[in-house]
Amino acid sequence: MAVKLNTPIKLVLFDVDGVMTDGTIYMAESGEFCKAFNVKDGLAIELLRAHEIKSGVISGKASPALTNRCQKLGFDIIETGCKHKLPKLEQICTNFNVTADAIAFCGDDVLDLPIMERCGLSVAPADAHQLVLEQADWVSAYKGGSGMVRDFVDTLLLSQSNIGLKEIYQPLLRKIALDDLTGVEQ
């Protein structure tokens, strides 16, 4: 399924649980949260950065594991513990001088509907709530936490360019090769 855009996307925002993870939360007796993230999705964030598209998360939940993963991925925006996401979107638009129609949002549950209605492109994993699937402009064939983010980023970049998938990865591969030569840790 192709992504149809009226405005080029300059920023991609993600919900986390159910999008970047399968929605499972592991809790230790101490109350500490653990989450499983797909490394393919992590590489997709690097790919966005290689194409000068900003990225971030707006998540209803907050945990040290989530903050740690977001920081390691180098997101431009990290908003956690946020049940009402629409005011955060308006603040992000102001802070980054971008209009909502130049933002894609990937969500999976009903708390994501207000922001999905406002953004220029709304995206959902295959296992999203029915109301989210109905709202989404594009639905991945993949479930949340199973490569859905990578699927979307590949599709988005293909839709915004006149080049093929192999060419889309060239800026990222060049950066990785350069980092290897200079000893920069990834």
Buried (B, 14 or more C-beta within 10 A) or exposed (E): EEBEBEEEBBBBBBBBBBBBBBBEBEEEEEEEBEBEBBEBBBBBBBBBBBBEBBBBBBBBBBBEBBBEBBEEBEBBBBBBEBEEBBEBBEEBBEEBEBEBBBBBBBBBBEBBBBBBEBBBBBBBBBBBBEBBBEBBBBBBEBBBBBBBBBBBBBBBBBBBEEEEEEEBBEBBEEBBEEEEEEEEEE
